[in-house]
């Protein structure tokens, strides 16, 4: 049984710089979305499914009553966790403390797991080696008419992005991030204004390089976005729910026979898209 000298459960103030801050910094999904912190096992976001109505009326005419209808979107954060070991000699002698560094590296890998779930394909075949029944489903779970689709290659120029902005504006939504695969982002950044021109379509030049914005909206990249796909994301309509009980435990007893310290990090994360039509996918479906 572990005692206080072998087991350390870090407090909220200690966990923040070890896990929460690196997670927020490293995860593209968190950077592009509204992050909600909750103490609850499930988080509910209200959705209006039908608006109330108004009309022009003559004097002394009865105003017809109407009712807004709505529903709740329930987000249940799922656990993502990692554990690592470090030799006690290194844990005792290093400065800054090696255990803290390991905790931060675990946060980086947790960020990768989150982005893989958020941007990657939904896998339902339990025979697939990448199948995981617990992993939350992300953007790829929004299908058909529930999503705004622009049928175009995202690396050809600005036209698909102009169409994406128009589609979002028709939904009353402002896009706040474009997210592309790094290879596609590089290909788009190299597009010139015309044949034989050395002027980059997205701006920049020899002094400051290619722009990291498209039509004034920041460009983010993630290797988990499939090549040939670009996402236009409105932060106000895209939620990542983070449970406040994020935990880091440092235990010197678990690997006693190896003279090692164990570092365990646990987070609980969920995704929610209460207005999926406000999210735009640019993809050549031909």
Rosetta blueprint (number, residue, H / E / L):
1 X L
2 X L
3 X L
4 X L
5 X L
6 X L
7 X E
8 X E
9 X E
10 X L
11 X L
12 X H
13 X H
14 X H
15 X H
16 X H
17 X H
18 X H
19 X H
20 X H
21 X H
22 X H
23 X H
24 X H
25 X H
26 X H
27 X L
28 X H
29 X H
30 X H
31 X H
32 X H
33 X L
34 X E
35 X E
36 X E
37 X E
38 X E
39 X L
40 X L
41 X L
42 X L
43 X E
44 X E
45 X E
46 X E
47 X E
48 X E
49 X E
50 X E
51 X L
52 X L
53 X L
54 X L
55 X L
56 X L
57 X L
58 X L
59 X L
60 X L
61 X L
62 X L
63 X L
64 X L
65 X L
66 X L
67 X L
68 X L
69 X E
70 X E
71 X E
72 X E
73 X E
74 X E
75 X E
76 X L
77 X L
78 X E
79 X E
80 X E
81 X E
82 X E
83 X E
84 X E
85 X E
86 X E
87 X E
88 X H
89 X H
90 X H
91 X H
92 X H
93 X H
94 X L
95 X L
96 X L
97 X L
98 X H
99 X H
100 X H
101 X H
102 X H
103 X H
104 X H
105 X H
106 X H
107 X H
108 X H
109 X H
110 X H
111 X H
112 X H
113 X H
114 X H
115 X H
116 X H
117 X H
118 X H
119 X H
120 X L
121 X L
122 X L
123 X L
124 X L
125 X L
126 X L
127 X L
128 X L
129 X L
130 X L
131 X L
132 X L
133 X L
134 X L
135 X L
136 X L
137 X L
138 X L
139 X H
140 X H
141 X H
142 X L
143 X L
144 X H
145 X H
146 X H
147 X L
148 X E
149 X E
150 X E
151 X E
152 X L
153 X L
154 X L
155 X L
156 X L
157 X L
158 X L
159 X H
160 X H
161 X H
162 X H
163 X H
164 X H
165 X H
166 X H
167 X H
168 X H
169 X H
170 X H
171 X L
172 X L
173 X L
174 X L
175 X L
176 X L
177 X E
178 X E
179 X E
180 X E
181 X L
182 X H
183 X H
184 X H
185 X H
186 X H
187 X H
188 X H
189 X H
190 X L
191 X L
192 X E
193 X L
194 X L
195 X L
196 X L
197 X L
198 X L
199 X L
200 X E
201 X L
202 X L
203 X L
204 X E
205 X E
206 X L
207 X L
208 X L
209 X E
210 X E
211 X L
212 X L
213 X E
214 X E
215 X L
216 X L
217 X E
218 X E
219 X E
220 X E
221 X E
222 X L
223 X L
224 X L
225 X L
226 X L
227 X L
228 X L
229 X E
230 X E
231 X E
232 X E
233 X E
234 X L
235 X H
236 X H
237 X H
238 X L
239 X E
240 X E
241 X E
242 X E
243 X E
244 X L
245 X L
246 X L
247 X E
248 X E
249 X E
250 X E
251 X E
252 X E
253 X E
254 X E
255 X E
256 X H
257 X H
258 X H
259 X L
260 X E
261 X E
262 X E
263 X E
264 X E
265 X E
266 X E
267 X E
268 X E
269 X E
270 X E
271 X E
272 X E
273 X L
274 X L
275 X L
276 X H
277 X H
278 X H
279 X L
280 X E
281 X E
282 X E
283 X E
284 X L
285 X L
286 X L
